C-alpha cells in the first residue's frame, strides 16, 4: 500500500485529506509540524509527503530541504494562493509539484496519482519503456534513470524528468513556456509563471558544461526553449 504523509497544522484539513486519501486505497499518516513529520518518517516508509509551507514550528521550505536531503519520498507543496515566490523556491529545492490553497481534494488526488506515476508507481505516462540517447546522454524512461556521457547516474526530480522527456520527444522544436507547462506537468500556471524557467535552469545545471552558456537547451528570444541536438531511441 502506498503510504502518504500529510503535514499540515490545520487538524480539520488533515482529517479531511486522510478520509479522502484512505477512500482511494492509500495509507495515510498525519503530522501537525516538523517535529511530528520527522517522527513519522523515522517510524515508517513514506512514499509521498503533502507538505504545507505555513507551519508553526519550522518553515516549510526548511522541511522540504530536509526531506530532499534525507529521504526518497516525493513531495507536493501546499502554498498560499498566488504566492509565486514560495512555489519557485520549493521547485528549486526539488518539490515534485505544488497546489495553491484553497484546493479541492479531487485535484490533490489527481496530482498525487500523477506524481506517483512519474516516480515509477503506475507507468511512465504512456511513453513506454525505452532508452533515449542525445549528445552522449542516455535517459531510461522506464526506470527514470539519466546517465551522463561518462556513465554517471544523475538524479532527476519528477518535474525535471517530465520536462526533459518533453524536450526529447520534440527535439529541435521551439517550445514556449505555456506548451511546456502542459507537456511536462499539467497546467500549473499561466505562460508568465516562472515554473518552467526554474525547471529549465535546474536541468541546465545537470546537463550543460556551462549552464550560463547552454548548448543543449537554448533559449529562443520571445519563443521559449529548444533542444538543439538529435535524439535517438525508441
N, C-alpha and C positions, 0 to 999 in steps of 0.2 A: 504493500500500500504506500502510495506517495505521501510523504509527510510534509505538511506546511506549517510554518510558524508565523503567526500574526503578532506583530509588535506594535501596539497602539495603547495609549494610556486611557482612551475612552472605552470603558468596560462595555457599554451598550453596543458600540461598533464591533468590538471584538467578539461578543456573543452572537451578534447578527451574522458576522462573517463565518464564525465557527459552524453555525447551523447550516448556512448555505453551502459551505465547502464540504461539510460532512455529508450532506444530501447528495453530493456529486461523487462520493466514494473516497474522498481524501481523509487522511488522518490529520487532525488539527490540534495544535498547541497554541496557547495564548501567553503573551508577556506584556506587562504594562510599562516596562522601562528597560534600560540597557543591562542592568544587573540581572533581572529575570531572564532576559534574552540569552545572556551568556550561560546561565544556569541550565536552561533548556538545551542549548547547543552542546553542553558538556554531557548531558544525560542521554541524548538520543541523536540519531542521524536525521538531519533535516534536509529535504530536497529543495525547498524554496521558502524564502522569507518575504513576507509582505511587511514592509518597514515604513512606518510613519516617521517623517523627518522632524515633526514637532513633538518632542518627548520631554518629560520633566527633569530627568537627571543628566542626560548626555545629549549632545547634538546628534541628530540622525545621520548627518554626514560622517561624523566621527565613528559611529557604529557601523556604517557602511564600509568605511576604510578597514575597520577591524574584521568584518566579515570577509572582505576580499583577501585579507592577509592570512586568515586562519582557517577558512572552510571553503568547500566547493559548492555550496548551495547557490542557486540562482536568487536574484533579489529584484523585487518590484517595489519601487518607491511610491509612497503616497505623499503628494505635495499640495500646498495651498494653490487654489485656482489662480492661474496667471503668473505664478512665481517662477519665471524663466531662469533666474539665477540659480535657484536650487536644482532645477532639472538639469541644467548644463553641468553644474558641479557634480551631481550624482552620476551622470553619464561618464564624466571624466574619471570618476573613481571606479567605474566598472559596473554600474547598475544595468540590469538587463532590460528594464522597461520602467515606465512611470505612469502614474494615474493621478489626475488632479481631483481634489475634493471639491464639491460633493460628487460621488460617483455611484453608479448602480452596481449591485452585486453581479448582475448579468455580464456587465462589461469587464469587471475584475476577473470573473471566471474565464471569460474568453481570452483575456491576456495571460492568465496563469497557464491555460492549456497551450497557448501559442509558445510561451517561453519554455515550457517543458518539452514541447516537440522540438524546438530548436536545440535543446540540450540533449536530444537523443532519446527522449521518452515518448515514442509515438511517431518516429519517422523524421524526414527532413523536408516537410512541407511539399511533398510530391516531386522533389527533384530527382529522387532515385539515388542509389549509392554508386558513386563514380569518383574518379580522380581527375581533377582539372589542373593542367600544368601551364604556367606562364612565367616567362623570364627566369627560368630555373626553379621557381617556387612550385610546390605541389599542395593542392587542397583536396583532402579526402572528405567528400561531402557526407558520406555515411557516418563516419566517426567524428566529423568536425575537427580533423587534425590538419594543421598547416605546417608544412616542413619548408625550411629555408633552403636556398641552393646548397648550403653546407650540410644539410640533413638534420638541422636542429629543429626540434618541435617548438613551435611558437604558440603560446596560449592566446585564444580568442574568446572574448565575451560573446554572448548571444547576439547582441547588436552588431558587433564587428563582423561576425560570421555572416549574418544576413546581408550586410552591406557589401562585403567582399564578393559574396555569391551573386548579388545583383550586378556588380561590375563584370564578373567573369562570364555571366550569361549574356552580356551585351557588350562585348569588347569593342573598342574603337567607336563607340556611340556616345554622343553627348547626352548626359542625363541630368536634368535640372533637379533642384532640391525637392520640389513637390513630387516628382516621379520617384525619386529615391526614397522619400518618406513612405510612399505607397508600396514600393517593391521590397524594401528592407524590413520595415517594422509595422506596417499599417499606418494609418493617418494619425500621427501624434501631434500635429500642429500645422500651421499654415506655412506657405513657402518661405516666409521670412524667419521662421523659427530656426534657432541655431543648432538644433539637434543633429542634423546631417553634417554641418561644419565640424562639430565636435567629434563625431564618429570618423569622419574622413581624416581629421588631424591625428586621431589615435591610430588609424590604420597606417597612415604615412610613417608614423614613428616606428612601426613594426616592420614595414616593407621597404622603405626607402633608405638608400645610403645616406642621403642628406635630406631630411624631411622638409627643410626650408626651401630646397630646390628640387621638388619631386620630379621623377622621370616616369614613374609607373602610373600614378593617378594625378592628372594635371587639372588645374582649374581653367575653365573656359569663361572668360570675362562675360558677364551678363547671361551665361548659359547654364553653368553648373559644373560638372566634372566629367572626365573621360578617362577610361583605362586605355592607355596608349599602345599596349602590346597585344600580340595574338595569343589566343588561348587554345590549347589542345586537350582532348579528352572527351569522354562521353561513353 
